Amino acid sequence: MNRSDARGARQQNSSVRATQVSPQEKIVEQVEKNIKVLTGMPQSQLYPAMRFMAASLGFQCGSCHVIRNGWIEASADDKPEKQTARQMIKMVIEMNKTYFQGNPTVSCYTCHRGQRSPQGAPVLPLPIPSPRSSNGASTAGSTISSTSMSGLPSADDVLNKYLVAVGGKAATERITSCVVKGSTTTAVGQVVTYEAEQSVPDKGHETFTVQNVAGRTCAGDSRCEYERVINGRQGWVKNGQGVQELVGEQLADQKLSFPLFQILRLKDQYSSFQVSGREKIDDRDVYVVSAVRLDNRFERLYFDVENGLLRRRISYMRTLIGMIPQQTDFDDYRDVDGLRLPFTITMAYADPGSLPITRKFAEIKLNVPIPESKFEKPR
């Protein structure tokens, strides 16, 4: 997260002082054993928080947790590293509570920068300082400056241009469903066949089968099949560990990973928008729009200055130990029945152990009838 990201996150979340738990979701100590310092955290945030800490320190799970017979015993306290981690988490929570009004401004990454030991000195050689403007502010390193803000369009202008770029309001409102076919990468880097169906406003289904697990074939093995279903306020994931319910922020994030939910009717997904700067993605100028979702999640949206299309969407999960980013990039927009849709979507995570997930669509069909059975709980 760069300085402008951190500043925007603090500003947009200043009114949200505590980690929020949806009524349908349990807190982590109600589900997991031996939780000492992350009490009160929503269950769905536990593993993202663990992965964020691992990324911040350059660790793997086994650095703090006991592994026996190939399985993690998360509740075991055998390793001193786990006790140290607890003390550090307490320190981070207390610093944010005392000095930052409860906002997760300080995190593990603030000091560690991906290294086991805190980085107490800058890496040499230092970059040449940027020249400063007449009002004393640096002219680089921040997307919000006195020189750039005056020339930025309004959020309405950016969103309206985007709506025109994808086909216009009438075209988007005609969409009731879509079926996509193509390929996706998996968590271990395999490229497999991918299929998904969506029905607006809030139903989705996707499936793929991994090719092998730990060197054995997956042919005919249901443990290798992945299925995800969103049905309004309910959702499930089926994988090798069985069927798991999606709740809270986890459900909201999983819903937004479907193509139509991510890019259509953006105004309906947020409570506020503000153009906060201008940056570059792949040498193309983009406007940065800071936005707050209806569930109070802070996001940044990046729109191409020239063609108006959405290029990137970064969502920040607010946790006890920091703001955890997740990035989605959109590319290869093509015309589908008068609507311009991205045929390549890439999702990247803070944890270096989680490879980016890239979905490439070979075919997108709109307004195809989809049986309701697709959106039932997997068996």
C-alpha positions, 0 to 999 in steps of 0.5 A: 500500500503506498502513501496515498492508499494508506491516507485514503484508507484512514480517511474513508474508515475514520468513522468505523472504529471497530472490526464489524461482524455480520449477524450471520457470522461467528467471531473467530474464538467461537470457531477456532481453539486457543485464540488469545489476541485476535478475539472479536475478529470475524471468522472470515478474516482469520486466514486473510490475516494469517496470510497477511502476517506471513507476507509481512514477515516473509514467513510460511505457516510452519514458521510459527505453527506446529506441523505434524504429519503434514497437517498444521496444528494451529492451536498448539503453542509449542513454538516460541515464535508463536508467543512472540507473534502474539506479543507483536499483535498486541503491540500493533493493536495497542498502538493503533488504539492509542495513537490512531483512534482505533484505525488499523494504520500500523501493521506488521508490514510497517516495520518488517517490510517482508523481512523476519527482522524489523527494517530499522534503516533505509536501504542504500542508496537512497533515491534522489528527493523529489523537487518540492512545489511552491507550497512546500509539498512534494510533487511526487510520491502522492497521487493527491497534490495541489497541482493535480487535484485542480485538473481532476474530473468529478467522480460523476464524470468518471463514472458516466464516461465508464458507463458509456464506454461499456455500452451505456445505461440501456445496454447494461440494464438489459443484462439479466444473466451471463454464461462464461467459458474459458480457463483459470489458473489455480492456487498451485499454478495449473491452468484448467477449464473454467465455467461460470453462470451469473444471474443478476442481481446476486446469484452466481455459480462457477466450477473447475477441476484441478488436474492433480493433487500431490502427484496423484491423478484427479480423474474421477476424484470429487475431492479435486473438484471446486465449486462455488455458489452465491445465492443472494445472502447465502453462499458456499464453496465445495472443495477437497475439504467438503462444503463450507458456508460463505459468510460476512465479508467473505461472502461479499468478496466472493460475490464480487469475483464474478465478472458481471458483479464486478463491473456492472452498475458500479454506482449501486455498489458504493455509498460514496465516491471521490476522485483522489488522483491520477496514476499510470498502469502499464504506461496508461494514465488512469484516474483513481477513484476512492470509494466506500462500499455499502458494507463500509469496505474501502476500495480504489477504482482505476479508470483509463483516462482515454477510453474510460474503462475500468482497469483495476479494483483494489479492495481493503479488508479492515482487520485488527492487524492492518488493512489487507489489500486484494487487487483485481485487474481487468484487460482484453475488453471485447464487444459482446452484444453491444456491451464491452466486457473484460475477457481477462481478469487477474486477482492478486493477493498480499500473500506471496504464497498465493499465486495470482489467479488469472481467468481468461474467457473464450466465450461470454453469452448474455441473457442465457436462461440458467436453471435455479438448481445451479444456485442451490447448495452444493452436495 
